[in-house]
Amino acid sequence: MDLREIVKKLDIVDVISSYIDLERCGSNYRARCPFHPDNDPSLYVSPSKGIWKCFGCGVGGDAVKFVALYENLTYTEALLELAKRYKLPVKLERKRRDENLLNALDLVAEYYHRKLKEHPKVIDYLKERGISERTIKKFRLGYSPSSEELLDFLRENQLLSLYEKTGNLLKIDEKHYKDLFAGRLIIPIRDKRGNVVGFGGRTLTEAGPKYINSPETEFFKKREILFGFYEGLGYIKERKRAILVEGYFDVMSMHQEGFQETVAVMGTSFGQEHAKLLSAYVQEVVLLFDGDQAGRRAVRQTAPYLLREGLKVKVLLLPEGEDPDTYV
């Protein structure tokens, strides 16, 4: 079945109503547009034509285009998602290499998570930071005891050559590798669909940089991913709000205390692609940065990107010397 046939098979009302509430308006349907602040219903869906259009922001298209915009996917990715959901045969195929790499990353994340349970000192460190067992499970936190142990796991599962492509292993010579995160607390990073696409590693000693992240790959682009977005997506959609903070522990502590719509960038500045991702789900973003000059500077740098997407921006100023992790 080719692209045009798949689009014709889709019931546009069924597809769009799975994301937003539609109300009948004559032979058509209408709703508040999720792609811009919309107090009055300005998005109309025509079942007979198989199209939708918002007369407020001017955006429109077919069912696939709606899902692509709402889920922040490419048109092809959205088409594949819908074909899978409605059990429609499709000739387009996802790249097997990508699926295999994502599977390898998920297995390594689970390996790290198991290893954490074997190291009480690391669990004690998390408890001292106020991180509960429930939060450890939610974010699948882990620990890398040594390069040798990870390599044994990869070889046993015939994953070494595949996992090497993620950039998370440093090749020393033909036979020896070093785990980029050896000796560190492991924080898996997931994309908006829940795939593990990379890791953040926090040192537990004074040696080396405090945090390191996986190198960028074709599926791990820091400018497109927000930490905590997948874990909090249900709350983000429900509350139509996101709280933007600066660090991993800020996100985890905020989620733990009931603010599950909290997200953060990872080792890069907030940019327009981050703002576009949020604008598909929320109407308001609260900037909650550290209570120092750097935090205030980050507010001035971040707000314009959000405002360009038509989002309402609020700023919560913390006392000097405080950050969301300590203050919440």
BELWO-V94319 format. One record per residue. N is the residue number from 1. PHI is phi as a letter, one per 40 degrees, with the letter a starting at -180 (none if undefined). NEAR is the number of other C-alpha atoms within 10 Angstrom. D_FIRST is the distance of its C-alpha to the first C-alpha in whole Angstrom. Layout:
# BELWO-V94319
N_PHI_NEAR_D_FIRST ; N_PHI_NEAR_D_FIRST
This chain:
# BELWO-V94319
1_none_11_0 ; 2_c_10_4 ; 3_d_14_7 ; 4_c_8_8 ; 5_c_11_6 ; 6_c_18_7 ; 7_c_17_10 ; 8_c_13_11 ; 9_c_12_10 ; 10_c_18_13 ; 11_c_14_16 ; 12_c_23_18 ; 13_c_18_21 ; 14_c_12_20 ; 15_c_17_19 ; 16_c_20_22 ; 17_c_13_24 ; 18_c_11_24 ; 19_b_14_25 ; 20_b_12_28 ; 21_c_11_30 ; 22_b_20_29 ; 23_b_15_32 ; 24_c_11_31 ; 25_a_12_33 ; 26_g_7_33 ; 27_c_9_29 ; 28_b_16_28 ; 29_b_19_28 ; 30_b_21_30 ; 31_a_22_31 ; 32_c_20_33 ; 33_c_22_31 ; 34_c_20_30 ; 35_b_24_30 ; 36_a_19_34 ; 37_d_18_37 ; 38_b_16_37 ; 39_c_9_40 ; 40_b_11_38 ; 41_d_16_35 ; 42_b_16_33 ; 43_b_23_30 ; 44_b_22_28 ; 45_b_27_25 ; 46_b_17_24 ; 47_c_15_21 ; 48_c_10_21 ; 49_c_11_20 ; 50_g_17_18 ; 51_b_18_20 ; 52_b_24_23 ; 53_a_19_26 ; 54_b_22_29 ; 55_c_13_33 ; 56_c_16_35 ; 57_b_14_33 ; 58_g_9_31 ; 59_c_16_27 ; 60_a_17_24 ; 61_i_13_21 ; 62_c_19_17 ; 63_c_24_17 ; 64_c_27_15 ; 65_c_20_18 ; 66_c_25_21 ; 67_c_22_20 ; 68_d_18_20 ; 69_c_21_23 ; 70_c_19_24 ; 71_c_17_23 ; 72_f_20_24 ; 73_b_18_21 ; 74_c_14_19 ; 75_c_15_16 ; 76_c_16_14 ; 77_c_18_16 ; 78_c_21_16 ; 79_c_22_12 ; 80_c_21_12 ; 81_c_16_15 ; 82_c_19_13 ; 83_c_20_10 ; 84_c_12_13 ; 85_c_10_15 ; 86_c_13_13 ; 87_f_9_12 ; 88_b_14_8 ; 89_c_12_6 ; 90_b_15_5 ; 91_c_9_6 ; 92_c_13_9 ; 93_b_9_12 ; 94_c_11_15 ; 95_c_8_18 ; 96_c_9_20 ; 97_c_10_23 ; 98_c_12_23 ; 99_c_12_22 ; 100_c_14_25 ; 101_c_20_28 ; 102_c_19_27 ; 103_c_17_28 ; 104_c_22_31 ; 105_c_23_32 ; 106_c_18_32 ; 107_c_17_34 ; 108_c_21_36 ; 109_c_25_36 ; 110_c_16_37 ; 111_c_17_40 ; 112_d_22_41 ; 113_c_23_41 ; 114_c_16_43 ; 115_c_17_46 ; 116_d_22_47 ; 117_c_14_48 ; 118_c_12_50 ; 119_b_14_52 ; 120_d_10_54 ; 121_c_12_55 ; 122_c_17_52 ; 123_c_21_51 ; 124_c_12_55 ; 125_d_13_54 ; 126_c_17_51 ; 127_c_13_53 ; 128_c_10_56 ; 129_c_13_53 ; 130_g_16_53 ; 131_c_17_49 ; 132_c_16_49 ; 133_c_12_47 ; 134_c_10_45 ; 135_c_15_44 ; 136_d_18_44 ; 137_c_11_41 ; 138_d_13_39 ; 139_c_17_39 ; 140_f_18_39 ; 141_c_25_42 ; 142_a_28_43 ; 143_a_26_46 ; 144_b_26_46 ; 145_c_19_49 ; 146_a_15_49 ; 147_c_18_47 ; 148_c_15_48 ; 149_c_13_47 ; 150_c_22_43 ; 151_c_18_43 ; 152_d_12_44 ; 153_c_15_41 ; 154_c_20_39 ; 155_c_11_40 ; 156_c_10_40 ; 157_b_11_36 ; 158_f_12_36 ; 159_b_19_34 ; 160_d_18_37 ; 161_c_10_35 ; 162_c_14_32 ; 163_c_19_34 ; 164_d_16_36 ; 165_c_11_33 ; 166_c_21_34 ; 167_g_15_37 ; 168_c_20_39 ; 169_b_21_41 ; 170_c_13_44 ; 171_c_13_44 ; 172_c_9_48 ; 173_a_7_48 ; 174_c_6_46 ; 175_b_6_47 ; 176_b_12_47 ; 177_b_18_45 ; 178_b_16_46 ; 179_c_20_44 ; 180_d_20_44 ; 181_b_24_45 ; 182_d_19_47 ; 183_g_17_50 ; 184_b_22_48 ; 185_c_26_47 ; 186_b_25_43 ; 187_b_24_41 ; 188_c_26_37 ; 189_b_27_35 ; 190_b_22_32 ; 191_c_20_29 ; 192_c_21_28 ; 193_b_11_25 ; 194_g_11_28 ; 195_c_17_27 ; 196_c_22_31 ; 197_b_25_31 ; 198_a_26_34 ; 199_b_24_38 ; 200_b_20_41 ; 201_b_23_44 ; 202_b_20_48 ; 203_c_17_51 ; 204_b_15_53 ; 205_b_10_56 ; 206_c_7_58 ; 207_c_7_56 ; 208_g_10_54 ; 209_c_10_51 ; 210_c_12_51 ; 211_b_16_47 ; 212_b_18_45 ; 213_b_20_41 ; 214_d_20_38 ; 215_c_14_38 ; 216_c_15_35 ; 217_b_13_31 ; 218_c_8_28 ; 219_b_17_27 ; 220_b_19_31 ; 221_b_15_32 ; 222_d_23_35 ; 223_c_18_34 ; 224_b_19_31 ; 225_b_23_32 ; 226_b_23_35 ; 227_c_27_37 ; 228_g_23_37 ; 229_c_27_34 ; 230_c_19_31 ; 231_c_22_35 ; 232_b_19_35 ; 233_d_19_32 ; 234_c_13_33 ; 235_c_17_36 ; 236_c_23_35 ; 237_c_17_33 ; 238_c_11_36 ; 239_c_15_38 ; 240_f_18_37 ; 241_a_22_39 ; 242_b_28_39 ; 243_b_22_42 ; 244_b_23_42 ; 245_b_24_45 ; 246_b_25_45 ; 247_b_19_45 ; 248_d_20_44 ; 249_c_20_47 ; 250_d_24_47 ; 251_c_25_43 ; 252_c_26_44 ; 253_c_23_47 ; 254_c_21_46 ; 255_d_19_43 ; 256_c_17_46 ; 257_c_9_48 ; 258_h_11_45 ; 259_b_18_44 ; 260_c_23_40 ; 261_c_27_39 ; 262_c_30_41 ; 263_b_30_39 ; 264_a_22_40 ; 265_c_22_39 ; 266_b_21_40 ; 267_g_14_42 ; 268_a_9_41 ; 269_c_14_42 ; 270_c_23_40 ; 271_b_18_38 ; 272_c_17_36 ; 273_c_16_33 ; 274_c_19_34 ; 275_c_23_35 ; 276_c_20_32 ; 277_d_21_30 ; 278_c_27_33 ; 279_c_28_33 ; 280_c_20_30 ; 281_b_23_31 ; 282_b_22_35 ; 283_b_23_38 ; 284_a_21_40 ; 285_b_24_41 ; 286_b_17_45 ; 287_c_23_46 ; 288_b_23_48 ; 289_b_25_49 ; 290_d_26_53 ; 291_c_17_56 ; 292_b_16_57 ; 293_c_11_57 ; 294_c_10_54 ; 295_c_20_52 ; 296_c_18_53 ; 297_c_11_52 ; 298_c_18_49 ; 299_c_19_49 ; 300_c_10_49 ; 301_c_13_47 ; 302_c_19_44 ; 303_d_21_45 ; 304_d_16_44 ; 305_c_18_40 ; 306_c_22_40 ; 307_c_15_41 ; 308_c_12_39 ; 309_c_19_36 ; 310_g_17_38 ; 311_c_23_39 ; 312_c_15_43 ; 313_b_17_45 ; 314_b_14_47 ; 315_b_15_50 ; 316_b_13_51 ; 317_c_17_54 ; 318_c_17_56 ; 319_c_11_59 ; 320_d_11_60 ; 321_g_11_59 ; 322_c_15_57 ; 323_b_22_53 ; 324_d_20_51 ; 325_c_19_51 ; 326_c_13_55 ; 327_c_13_55 ; 328_c_13_52
